[in-house]
Amino acid sequence: MTTIAERVRGRREAGPGGFNRKLVTPMILGSILNPINSSMLAVALIPIGKAFGAAPSQTAWLVSALYLATAIGQPVIGRLVDSYGARPLYLTGTAVVGLAGLLGVFAPNLGVLIVSRVLLGFGTSAAYPASMYLLRSESARTGMKSPSGVLAALSLSNQVIAVIGPTLGGLLIGAGGWHLIFGVNVPLSAACLVLGALRLPRRGKPEQGAPPEPVQRLDAWGMGLFAGTLTAFMLFLMNPGLAQWYLLVIAAAAGTGFVRRELRCAEPFIDLRILRGNAPLLATYGRQLLAYTTSYAFLYGFTQWLEEGRSLSASGAGLLLLPMSAAAVTVTALTGRRPEIRGKLMAGAVVQIIACAALLLLDTSSPVWLLALVGAAVGIPQGLNGLANQNALYAQADPARMGSSAGLLRTFMYVGALLASAANAAFYQHGATTGGLHHLSWLLLAVAGLFLVVTAADRSLSRVGHGDDSHADSHADSHADSHQSKDSQGQDSQGQDNR
């Protein structure tokens, strides 16, 4: 185990050869592109729907398109980053974000706007894997562990942006209309491109006589089957019915082929072998999916109801979500350093059920203080569950496959977001009405109840965080070491959970 004194002495000894702090700004700026585009849209769905004469069931594709593209693009681009280095993928991805922003600003119809969201999903998928690649490279260059402060800064910046996004989006819409939430990507992209070009290192040439680096093969079949499974399944969920039965058949066939392919492939797209014989890890993935289904369904469903059912403006709805943001950040700050996670998850599960039940009490005459209170209640499990699941994964996953395990955790988060989008589309087919909100709340109660059952049944959680005082440090060391090896998924990147 590395003591704190040894770590401090190591940093001092590194001197000018320490971590290149010039990389921090482009890394953080690039990593916030996805959460800011995810969260700002929550208050823009109703204004966009009014502008194009589209129902919430149609504008829900703006949410699904981003997460579908990200769920597919993140691991694909992660593999490309490992093969070609961080700089070209970072610059290409952030350039695509700027183009997507321009396309969104001048979109003549909803279809083009959805295309811009697909481009945003792929473009924002590059920065975070690139950041983790740079951390790993700096660790190898300096002979030091990746600095925990940089990882913490990435995590905190993503979380803060995610929770203040609805308020920021509301203010932008109030100032100049919904186009601004797409236009903001242009200066962000420009800043990433300038900082990336100036500060990100070029990939060095191998030394003379040194053996060439092994070329990683891209699992094209695995990527295609994964994309086909998610796309067919989402197409069915967005418009369920007997007439679309063939989509379920396609999803099942593609999913079966994907699993068979990944279990047999030497270099799989997503390493499913990490799940073999690891029931606690499977439970953590299940909790992640359930937690983010509830979180995103509330974020988009409640916000749309505030604007259409409760007749608030976009800026008013954004401001009303501030208590949710404040509660999430405060709870994370107060509990984040505590290693025990079972208590956090149980508390988050119970409060989540209470918050979902409270939605049944709301109607068009509900006072503002009650709406703010419900939002604050939802913020508490948001501050507890995601971080606790991440800590559980660090304790449960094989350290040699930490990158693959953490990347799969993020995939389950995206699938939860896709399910949430489908739920909103189903219950808001005729508008974001109070009746639709109540039907959505019954579904969320069922999901939250299942989250509680899965948490209570997982007895392995009681052993996480109850070791000696060295547990957290030794585990952090093993996690940092795992970033130095290339895992089969190629991301090595998703240790920090963000929306």
Secondary structure, DSSP 8 states (H G I E B T S, - for coil): ---HHHHHHHHHHHGGGS--GGGHHHHHHHHTHHHHHHHHGGGTHHHHHHHHT--HHHHHHHHHHHHHHHHHHHHHHHHHHHHH-HHHHHHHHHHHHHHHHHHHHT-SSHHHHHHHHHHHHHHTTTHHHHHHHHHHHHHHHHTS---HHHHHHHHHHHHHHHHHHHHHHHHHHHHH-THHHHHTHHHHHHHHHHHHHHHS-------TT----------HHHHHHHHHHHHHHHHHHHS-SGGGHHHHHHHHHHHHHHHHHHHH-SS-SS-GGGGTT-HHHHHHHHHHHHHHHHHHHHHHHHHHHHHHTS---HHHHHHHTHHHHHHHHHHHHHHTT----HHHHHHHHHHHHHHHHHGGG--TT--HHHHHHHHHHHHHHHHHHHHHHHHHHHHHS-GGGHHHHHHHHHHHHHHHHHHHHHHHHHHTTT-S-HHHHHHHHHHHHHHHHHHHHHHHH-GGGGGTT-S-TTHHHHHHHHHHHHTTS--TTS---TTS---
